[in-house]
Amino acid sequence: MLGSNNYCVVLAGGFGTRLWPLSRKGMPKQFLDFNNNGHTLLRETVERMMRIFPKNNVIVSTNLDYYEDVCAQLPELNPLQVLREPVMKGTAPSIMLATYHIRDMQPDANILVVPSDLVIKDEEPYMDVINRGMEFISTNNCIMTVGIKPTRPETRFGYIQIDEKRAEGIYNVRTFTEKPEEAFAKVFVDSGEFYWNSGILMWNANAFIDIAKSCQPEMIGQFDRIFDSKHSRDERRSLLYSVYEAFPRISIDYGILEKTDKVCMAIGDFRWNDIESWDLLYDYCAKDADGNVLGMYNYQVYDCHNSMFLCNKEKKLVVIDDLSDFLVVDTDDVLVICRRNNETDFKKYINDAMLKYGEKYS
């Protein structure tokens, strides 16, 4: 286990609308139990982090709307370990807030940031890359990412291009590319210079704030003012609420990582999945002998293959016959029946529902 000056931030404030209609604004994907085993993605992530970090050093970053959901799913955490954004403004402001919050408790803290919706297989090499990365950032002023060696030209993930070697398994980062077209993804994989962007980040709190100051000086200036030692906790909260709404909605990738040359990447040798789409969720979920995901309470399935059937109604009997490569999602107020791997059409379903019905089904 890492020492007491090492902290983990679990990001759990996103909507997760790509898995609509199962994941909704009122109950996004990090709070759902996709395998019906009593473990949500958030709980799996926090339990994994507690095997690496001291329990009291695991912080969950969410927003006001989800604060009670986080506390209910993680009763073993002190409520003070659940950090609330006043409003959703993207990962850059939320991660800055968490970094300042932790530095206020531990002035020379080393910090790991992980999304709450990552699926990690092979836990031993996962822990190994975190240990190596945290040791590296404790003595090097940089932001550390973790890259996964690609096994296929995947268009649903971001890519990191490496540059000079810094240490064993650690390289400077040359470029970031977000979800390339298939032709580019194939070139990336064939080159051997590109890795999937896992979304895992590490840094020393002071180094991160210095780097972020050159990329987002106005935002850092506001956080410096909020966390000035002369302010009480209540005064800080009041200041935070007064300025946070004016922050731009911006991701950590666009706001900082792509604006600085002080980013390194550690190679992660473990199986990883980012639950960003129905097809990726299908890969994650347990399946029957015919390749079907059967997320239902009562069902009769005949001659179906490689499909995903989800129904959240305990009293409903679901009967399905002769469907292959289909997605059927039945929630309290939305029923979707479509081909399983049609991500482009799915965006259309969501947008059309918003245009026709407003927020009613969001």
C-alpha positions as CSV (number, residue, x, y, z in Angstrom):
1,M,0.0,0.0,0.0
2,L,1.2,3.5,-0.8
3,G,2.2,5.9,2.0
4,S,0.1,8.5,3.7
5,N,1.1,11.4,1.4
6,N,-0.5,9.6,-1.6
7,Y,-4.1,10.3,-2.5
8,C,-6.6,9.0,-5.1
9,V,-9.4,11.0,-6.7
10,V,-12.2,9.0,-8.2
11,L,-14.2,11.1,-10.8
12,A,-17.9,10.3,-10.4
13,G,-19.8,13.4,-11.6
14,G,-20.5,12.7,-15.3
15,F,-23.9,12.1,-16.9
16,G,-22.9,9.1,-19.0
17,T,-25.6,9.8,-21.6
18,R,-23.9,7.5,-24.2
19,L,-25.6,4.6,-22.4
20,W,-29.1,6.2,-22.6
21,P,-31.8,5.2,-21.7
22,L,-30.3,3.0,-19.0
23,S,-27.8,5.7,-17.9
24,R,-29.7,9.0,-17.2
25,K,-29.0,12.4,-15.7
26,G,-30.8,11.2,-12.6
27,M,-28.9,7.9,-12.4
28,P,-25.8,7.8,-14.6
29,K,-23.7,4.8,-15.4
30,Q,-21.3,4.9,-12.5
31,F,-24.1,4.2,-10.1
32,L,-25.5,1.2,-12.1
33,D,-24.9,-2.5,-11.4
34,F,-24.6,-3.9,-15.0
35,N,-23.7,-7.5,-14.0
36,N,-26.4,-7.8,-11.3
37,N,-23.7,-8.8,-8.7
38,G,-24.2,-5.9,-6.2
39,H,-21.2,-4.0,-7.5
40,T,-21.6,-0.7,-9.4
41,L,-18.8,0.7,-11.5
42,L,-18.2,3.3,-8.8
43,R,-18.0,0.7,-6.0
44,E,-15.7,-1.5,-8.0
45,T,-13.4,1.4,-8.6
46,V,-13.3,2.6,-5.0
47,E,-12.7,-0.9,-3.6
48,R,-9.8,-1.3,-6.0
49,M,-8.3,2.0,-4.9
50,M,-8.6,1.1,-1.3
51,R,-6.3,-1.8,-1.9
52,I,-3.6,0.6,-3.1
53,F,-4.2,3.8,-1.0
54,P,-5.0,4.4,2.7
55,K,-8.8,4.3,3.0
56,N,-9.0,7.9,4.3
57,N,-7.0,9.1,1.3
58,V,-9.6,8.0,-1.3
59,I,-11.6,11.1,-2.4
60,V,-14.7,10.9,-4.7
61,S,-15.3,14.0,-6.8
62,T,-18.9,14.4,-7.8
63,N,-21.5,17.2,-8.0
64,L,-24.3,18.4,-5.8
65,D,-27.0,16.3,-7.6
66,Y,-25.1,13.0,-7.0
67,Y,-23.7,13.6,-3.5
68,E,-26.4,11.6,-1.7
69,D,-26.1,8.7,-4.3
70,V,-22.3,8.5,-3.7
71,C,-22.7,8.5,0.1
72,A,-25.4,5.8,-0.1
73,Q,-23.3,3.6,-2.3
74,L,-20.1,4.1,-0.3
75,P,-21.2,4.3,3.4
76,E,-17.7,3.3,4.5
77,L,-16.4,6.7,3.4
78,N,-16.5,9.7,5.6
79,P,-18.8,12.3,3.9
80,L,-15.9,14.7,4.0
81,Q,-14.2,12.3,1.5
82,V,-16.9,13.1,-1.0
83,L,-16.1,16.4,-2.8
84,R,-18.9,18.3,-4.4
85,E,-18.7,20.6,-7.4
86,P,-21.2,23.5,-7.2
87,V,-22.1,22.9,-10.9
88,M,-20.8,20.6,-13.6
89,K,-18.0,22.3,-15.4
90,G,-16.0,19.5,-16.9
91,T,-13.0,17.6,-15.6
92,A,-10.5,20.5,-15.6
93,P,-12.2,22.6,-12.9
94,S,-13.3,19.5,-10.9
95,I,-9.7,18.1,-10.9
96,M,-8.3,21.5,-10.0
97,L,-10.7,21.7,-7.1
98,A,-9.7,18.2,-5.9
99,T,-6.0,19.0,-6.2
100,Y,-6.3,22.2,-4.1
101,H,-8.5,20.4,-1.6
102,I,-5.9,17.6,-1.1
103,R,-3.0,20.0,-1.0
104,D,-4.7,21.9,1.7
105,M,-4.7,18.7,3.8
106,Q,-1.2,17.4,2.7
107,P,1.0,20.2,1.2
108,D,3.3,17.8,-0.7
109,A,0.6,15.3,-1.8
110,N,1.0,13.0,-4.7
111,I,-2.3,12.4,-6.5
112,L,-3.8,9.7,-8.7
113,V,-7.0,10.6,-10.7
114,V,-9.1,7.8,-12.1
115,P,-12.6,7.8,-13.8
116,S,-15.2,5.8,-12.0
117,D,-16.3,3.9,-15.1
118,L,-13.1,2.1,-16.1
119,V,-13.0,-1.7,-16.2
120,I,-9.7,-3.1,-15.1
121,K,-8.6,-6.6,-15.5
122,D,-5.2,-8.0,-14.4
123,E,-5.1,-6.1,-11.1
124,E,-1.4,-6.9,-10.3
125,P,0.1,-5.1,-13.4
126,Y,-2.4,-2.3,-12.8
127,M,-1.1,-1.7,-9.3
128,D,2.4,-2.0,-10.6
129,V,2.0,0.9,-13.1
130,I,0.4,3.0,-10.4
131,N,3.2,2.3,-8.0
132,R,5.8,3.1,-10.7
133,G,4.0,6.3,-11.8
134,M,3.5,7.6,-8.3
135,E,7.2,7.1,-7.5
136,F,8.2,8.9,-10.7
137,I,5.9,12.0,-10.2
138,S,7.1,12.4,-6.6
139,T,10.5,13.5,-7.9
140,N,9.7,14.8,-11.4
141,N,7.6,17.9,-12.2
142,C,5.3,16.5,-14.7
143,I,1.8,15.2,-15.3
144,M,1.7,11.4,-15.8
145,T,-0.7,9.6,-18.1
146,V,-1.1,5.8,-18.5
147,G,-1.3,4.4,-22.0
148,I,-2.5,0.9,-23.0
149,K,-0.8,-0.9,-25.9
150,P,-3.6,-1.1,-28.5
151,T,-4.7,-4.5,-29.8
152,R,-6.8,-3.3,-32.7
153,P,-7.4,0.0,-34.6
154,E,-10.2,1.1,-32.2
155,T,-12.0,4.4,-33.1
156,R,-13.8,4.7,-29.8
157,F,-10.7,5.5,-27.7
158,G,-8.3,8.4,-27.6
159,Y,-4.6,7.8,-28.4
160,I,-1.3,9.1,-27.0
161,Q,1.8,9.3,-29.1
162,I,5.0,8.8,-27.2
163,D,8.4,10.7,-27.6
164,E,11.7,10.3,-25.8
165,K,12.2,7.7,-23.1
166,R,12.4,9.1,-19.5
167,A,12.7,5.9,-17.5
168,E,11.9,2.2,-17.9
169,G,8.4,2.1,-19.4
170,I,7.9,5.9,-19.1
171,Y,8.1,8.3,-22.1
172,N,7.5,11.9,-22.8
173,V,4.2,12.6,-24.7
174,R,4.3,14.0,-28.2
175,T,0.6,14.3,-29.1
176,F,-2.9,13.4,-28.0
177,T,-5.6,12.4,-30.6
178,E,-9.2,12.0,-29.6
179,K,-11.2,9.1,-31.3
180,P,-9.6,9.0,-34.8
181,E,-11.2,7.7,-38.0
182,E,-10.5,4.0,-38.7
183,A,-7.8,4.7,-41.3
184,F,-5.8,6.9,-38.9
185,A,-6.4,4.4,-36.0
186,K,-4.8,1.7,-38.2
187,V,-1.8,3.9,-39.0
188,F,-1.4,4.6,-35.2
189,V,-1.5,0.9,-34.3
190,D,0.9,-0.1,-37.0
191,S,3.4,2.6,-36.1
192,G,4.0,1.3,-32.6
193,E,4.2,4.9,-31.3
194,F,0.6,5.2,-30.1
195,Y,-1.2,3.9,-27.0
196,W,-4.8,4.0,-25.9
197,N,-5.5,6.8,-23.5
198,S,-6.7,5.2,-20.3
199,G,-7.9,8.4,-18.7
200,I,-5.7,7.7,-15.6
201,L,-3.5,10.6,-14.4
202,M,-0.9,11.2,-11.7
203,W,1.0,14.2,-10.4
204,N,2.4,16.0,-7.4
205,A,-0.1,18.6,-6.3
206,N,2.4,21.5,-6.4
207,A,3.8,20.5,-9.8
208,F,0.3,20.2,-11.2
209,I,-0.7,23.6,-10.0
210,D,2.5,25.2,-11.5
211,I,1.8,23.5,-14.8
212,A,-1.9,24.4,-14.8
213,K,-1.1,28.0,-14.1
214,S,0.6,28.4,-17.5
215,C,-2.4,26.8,-19.2
216,Q,-5.4,28.2,-17.2
217,P,-4.0,31.3,-15.4
218,E,-7.4,32.8,-14.6
219,M,-8.9,29.6,-13.1
220,I,-5.8,28.9,-11.1
221,G,-5.8,32.5,-9.8
222,Q,-9.4,32.0,-8.5
223,F,-8.4,28.8,-6.8
224,D,-5.4,30.5,-5.2
225,R,-7.8,33.1,-3.9
226,I,-10.3,30.6,-2.6
227,F,-7.7,28.5,-0.8
228,D,-5.8,31.3,0.7
229,S,-5.0,30.3,4.3
230,K,-6.6,33.4,5.7
231,H,-10.1,32.1,4.7
232,S,-12.1,29.8,7.0
233,R,-13.7,26.7,5.6
234,D,-17.1,28.4,5.3
235,E,-15.5,31.4,3.6
236,R,-13.9,29.1,1.1
237,R,-17.1,27.4,0.3
238,S,-18.8,30.7,-0.2
239,L,-16.1,32.0,-2.5
240,L,-16.1,28.7,-4.4
241,Y,-19.8,28.9,-5.0
242,S,-19.6,32.5,-6.1
243,V,-16.9,32.0,-8.8
244,Y,-17.3,28.4,-10.0
245,E,-20.3,29.1,-12.2
246,A,-18.2,31.5,-14.3
247,F,-15.5,28.8,-15.0
248,P,-15.5,27.5,-18.6
249,R,-16.8,24.0,-19.3
250,I,-13.6,22.3,-20.3
251,S,-11.9,18.9,-20.0
252,I,-8.5,18.3,-18.4
253,D,-7.3,17.1,-21.9
254,Y,-8.2,20.3,-23.8
255,G,-7.6,22.6,-20.8
256,I,-4.2,21.4,-19.7
257,L,-2.7,18.2,-21.2
258,E,-2.7,19.5,-24.8
259,K,-1.4,22.9,-23.8
260,T,1.8,21.8,-22.0
261,D,5.0,19.9,-22.9
262,K,5.3,18.5,-19.3
263,V,3.3,15.4,-19.8
264,C,4.7,11.8,-19.6
265,M,3.1,8.4,-20.2
266,A,3.7,5.2,-18.4
267,I,2.9,2.0,-20.3
268,G,0.2,-0.1,-18.6
269,D,0.4,-3.8,-19.3
270,F,-3.2,-4.8,-18.2
271,R,-6.5,-5.4,-19.9
272,W,-8.6,-2.2,-19.7
273,N,-12.0,-1.1,-21.0
274,D,-13.6,2.3,-21.0
275,I,-17.4,1.9,-20.8
276,E,-18.2,4.7,-23.3
277,S,-20.7,2.9,-25.5
278,W,-23.2,0.1,-25.6
279,D,-20.7,-2.0,-27.6
280,L,-18.0,-1.5,-25.0
281,L,-20.5,-2.3,-22.2
282,Y,-21.4,-5.5,-24.1
283,D,-17.7,-6.5,-24.0
284,Y,-17.6,-5.9,-20.2
285,C,-20.8,-7.8,-19.2
286,A,-21.1,-11.5,-18.5
287,K,-22.7,-13.5,-21.3
288,D,-24.4,-16.9,-21.8
289,A,-23.2,-19.6,-24.1
290,D,-24.7,-17.9,-27.1
291,G,-23.0,-14.6,-26.4
292,N,-26.1,-12.9,-25.0
293,V,-26.1,-10.4,-22.1
294,L,-29.2,-11.3,-20.1
295,G,-29.8,-8.4,-17.7
296,M,-33.3,-9.3,-16.9
297,Y,-35.2,-10.7,-13.9
298,N,-37.6,-13.1,-15.6
299,Y,-37.0,-14.2,-19.2
300,Q,-37.4,-16.8,-21.9
301,V,-34.8,-16.4,-24.7
302,Y,-34.9,-18.6,-27.9
303,D,-32.4,-18.8,-30.8
304,C,-30.7,-15.4,-29.9
305,H,-27.0,-14.7,-30.4
306,N,-24.6,-12.0,-29.5
307,S,-27.3,-9.7,-28.2
308,M,-27.9,-7.5,-25.2
309,F,-31.2,-7.6,-23.4
310,L,-31.8,-5.4,-20.4
311,C,-35.0,-4.8,-18.4
312,N,-35.2,-3.2,-14.9
313,K,-38.7,-4.4,-14.1
314,E,-38.7,-7.3,-11.5
315,K,-42.3,-8.3,-12.2
316,K,-42.1,-8.4,-16.0
317,L,-41.6,-11.6,-18.0
318,V,-39.5,-10.9,-21.1
319,V,-39.8,-13.3,-24.1
320,I,-37.4,-12.9,-27.0
321,D,-37.1,-15.1,-30.1
322,D,-34.7,-15.1,-33.1
323,L,-32.7,-11.9,-32.6
324,S,-28.9,-11.7,-33.3
325,D,-26.7,-8.7,-32.7
326,F,-29.5,-6.7,-31.2
327,L,-29.8,-4.3,-28.3
328,V,-33.1,-4.3,-26.3
329,V,-33.3,-1.9,-23.3
330,D,-36.5,-1.6,-21.4
331,T,-36.6,1.0,-18.6
332,D,-39.6,2.5,-16.7
333,D,-40.2,5.1,-19.4
334,V,-38.2,4.2,-22.5
335,L,-38.0,1.1,-24.7
336,V,-35.2,0.9,-27.3
337,I,-34.9,-1.9,-29.8
338,C,-32.1,-1.6,-32.4
339,R,-28.9,-3.2,-33.8
340,R,-26.3,-3.5,-31.1
341,N,-23.3,-1.7,-32.7
342,N,-25.0,1.4,-34.2
343,E,-23.4,4.2,-32.2
344,T,-24.1,6.8,-34.8
345,D,-27.8,6.1,-34.9
346,F,-27.9,6.1,-31.1
347,K,-26.8,9.7,-30.9
348,K,-29.7,10.5,-33.3
349,Y,-32.1,8.7,-31.0
350,I,-31.0,10.8,-28.0
351,N,-31.0,14.1,-30.0
352,D,-34.4,13.5,-31.5
353,A,-35.9,12.6,-28.2
354,M,-34.5,15.9,-26.7
355,L,-35.9,17.9,-29.6
356,K,-39.3,16.3,-29.5
357,Y,-39.8,15.9,-25.7
358,G,-37.3,18.2,-24.1
359,E,-35.8,16.9,-20.8
360,K,-38.7,14.4,-20.2
361,Y,-36.6,11.4,-21.1
362,S,-33.1,12.6,-20.5
